[in-house]
Amino acid sequence: MYAQLIDDEKGHTLVNVSLKDVVKSAEKFTKTELAKHVGELIAKKAIEKGIQSVVFDRRGHNYHGRVKAVAEGARSSGLKL
């Protein structure tokens, strides 16, 4: 799983996060928990770069499960979707 923030006007990636950035310990997490951590981390990186608000593009996926967990993680860390 990964998430990225893209500047559509300039066509380049501003911030990206993947599971490799999230999983640092041997602890076991569910896929949904990991997705929430991805959302939290991308929000923290975005806020560090001065990005406060984004548009959440699900790429056609339903808003439930892991997709929802990424959004909730980002919101809980202060990013406005």
C-alpha positions as CSV (number, residue, x, y, z in Angstrom):
1,M,0.0,0.0,0.0
2,Y,1.1,3.5,-0.7
3,A,-0.2,7.0,-0.8
4,Q,1.1,10.1,-2.5
5,L,0.2,13.8,-2.9
6,I,0.5,15.1,-6.4
7,D,0.5,18.6,-7.8
8,D,-1.8,18.1,-10.8
9,E,-0.9,21.5,-12.3
10,K,2.9,20.8,-12.3
11,G,2.6,17.1,-12.7
12,H,5.0,16.0,-9.9
13,T,4.8,14.2,-6.6
14,L,5.0,16.4,-3.5
15,V,4.9,13.6,-0.8
16,N,4.8,9.9,-0.9
17,V,4.5,7.1,1.7
18,S,4.5,3.4,1.5
19,L,4.3,0.4,3.9
20,K,8.1,0.3,3.9
21,D,8.1,3.7,5.6
22,V,5.5,2.6,8.1
23,V,6.6,-0.9,9.1
24,K,9.7,-0.4,11.3
25,S,9.2,-3.1,13.9
26,A,8.3,-6.8,14.1
27,E,4.9,-6.1,15.5
28,K,1.9,-7.6,13.7
29,F,-0.8,-5.3,12.3
30,T,-3.9,-5.9,10.2
31,K,-3.9,-4.5,6.7
32,T,-6.5,-1.9,7.8
33,E,-4.3,-0.8,10.7
34,L,-1.3,-0.4,8.4
35,A,-3.4,1.6,6.0
36,K,-4.4,4.0,8.8
37,H,-0.7,4.4,9.7
38,V,0.1,5.2,6.0
39,G,-2.6,8.0,6.2
40,E,-1.1,9.3,9.5
41,L,2.4,9.4,8.1
42,I,1.5,11.1,4.8
43,A,-0.5,13.7,6.8
44,K,2.5,14.4,9.0
45,K,4.9,14.8,6.0
46,A,2.4,17.0,4.2
47,I,2.0,19.3,7.1
48,E,5.8,19.5,7.5
49,K,5.8,20.8,3.8
50,G,3.1,23.3,4.5
51,I,0.3,21.4,2.9
52,Q,-2.9,21.7,5.0
53,S,-5.7,20.5,2.6
54,V,-5.9,18.0,-0.2
55,V,-8.4,16.3,-2.5
56,F,-8.8,12.6,-1.8
57,D,-8.8,10.6,-5.1
58,R,-9.9,7.0,-4.5
59,R,-9.1,6.0,-8.1
60,G,-12.5,4.3,-8.4
61,H,-12.2,2.3,-5.2
62,N,-15.2,2.2,-2.8
63,Y,-14.8,4.3,0.4
64,H,-14.5,1.5,2.9
65,G,-11.9,-0.8,4.5
66,R,-8.3,0.2,3.8
67,V,-9.2,3.2,1.6
68,K,-11.3,4.6,4.4
69,A,-8.6,3.8,7.0
70,V,-6.0,5.9,5.0
71,A,-8.4,8.9,4.9
72,E,-9.2,8.5,8.6
73,G,-5.6,8.3,9.5
74,A,-4.8,11.4,7.5
75,R,-7.7,13.3,9.1
76,S,-6.7,12.3,12.6
77,S,-3.2,13.7,12.0
78,G,-4.6,17.1,11.0
79,L,-4.8,16.9,7.2
80,K,-8.1,18.3,5.7
81,L,-9.5,16.1,3.0
